[in-house]
Amino acid sequence: MTSAEPFEPLDGAAGTGAKDFDLGTLLAERGAERYALHARHLNHQLPRMLRTIGFDKVYERAEGAYFWDSEGNDYLDMLAGFGVMGLGRHHPVVRKALHDVLDAPLADLVRFDCQPLPGLLAERLLAHVPHLDRVFFGNTGAEAVETALKFARYATGRPRIIYCAHAFHGLTTGSLSVNGEDVFREGFAPLLPDTAIEMGDLGALERELRRGDVAALIVEPIQGKGVTATPPGFLLAAQELLRRHKALLIADEVQTGLGRTGDFFAYQHEEGVEPDLVCVAKALSGGYVPVGATLGKDWIFKKVYSSMDRALVHSASFGSNAQAMAAGLATLAVMEDEQLTANARHTGELLRSRLAGLVDRYELLRDVRGRGLMIGIEFGKPKSLALRSRWTMLQAARKGLFAQMVVVPLLQRHRILTQVSGDHLEVIKLIPPLIIGEREVDRFVRAFTEVMDDAHSGGGLIWDFGRTLVKQAVAVR
């Protein structure tokens, strides 16, 4: 066989029967078993949890900011796959790019060559951050964070990372070491000797820096848990302290980046902030192929990759694969062509302002905050006696139940998917696709108003469901 001849498997060779594989047939035959398959072979608690809160839906298809069930009912997606679906689902430009790259006979992942797509995507990303010079491509947000932690340690020669309480950053061992939530860390020790400070506490940061062993501060400009933004001026002041002590600033933009907050990166909201390393993932995938990226300064990369012997000292098996690079390039093209960063700023302000206008109307509604299309809705203890007694009942069982009581009827009665923003928090987080507009804002505000009206009426389905949650929370103890 010459190099120009196509490969054909020999008779009886392994995989010959694969020609009979048909995905549509498989899904038609076995798709109804989806929850049973998960319970039997995957995380058995996931289907149990979904059934408990009434989220065990069967979605047949999706497009843009909507899902549809088998009866043709539409559901508005205000979750975007935890931020992955920034362009919505199945954007035609990304789909075409993936068809094109699959149909092209590229020599992908040769490992000992340099393909054009990674360089082109790096060039496009760096155009949004002119103070940064180089990119490492991995596969996930956690991997982007792991890369930043390794690079910061090696470049500075120091072992310790400072992070903020209640931060997320990922669930692999390195990223878990800078995760500020005990619920994720418990049982996985020993972790790396990193140190938490309260977000915005410059005094604590300076005290840690004086010890001389800090490589970097890693920070989410807006924390996903609670949708809590860094205090005004904190990032710039922290940057000045870090530079004075020869430590680095790492911006974790895995969820907040790529237009989510109305700027391409959320740290750009604060003038003069120029992180040394920036972590990107989620929406860069176009909703299809996982891709993570760590953007950094030239001198950091040159320290890590200091010689030919170290050319592969940090790498990823599937990093820079052609499908992921094509998805990333198509995503950035769509963002620019459809002006999605500006849309996130405009539509996000419309949604936030309309929700904020309800705070004085509902005593259970405490605050509405966020930037762009990353919005937190916080609930709090009411003043009236009847509502206060019900609130106290929920809090005694488990903090965060009221927010869950709002999320459930939004889905079951209004077909809108949202999430509680963290364990033991009375906050709902909205991170919809960046493509939504006034129609979706109207639908959400109308549904949310009806749910809040029900909650303040003193009866109705929302409090019935609350009693069910209380029984379940008590039973788990």
Beta strands, then each sheet from edge to edge (+ up, - down):
strand 1: 59-63
strand 2: 66-69
strand 3: 74-77
strand 4: 134-138
strand 5: 160-164
strand 6: 195-197
strand 7: 214-219
strand 8: 222-223
strand 9: 228-229
strand 10: 248-252
strand 11: 277-280
strand 12: 292-296
strand 13: 365-371
strand 14: 374-379
strand 15: 416-417
strand 16: 419-420
strand 17: 427-430
sheet 1: 1+ 2- 3+ 15+
sheet 2: 4+ 12- 11+ 10+ 7+ 5+ 6+
sheet 3: 8+ 9-
sheet 4: 13+ 14- 17+ 16-
end
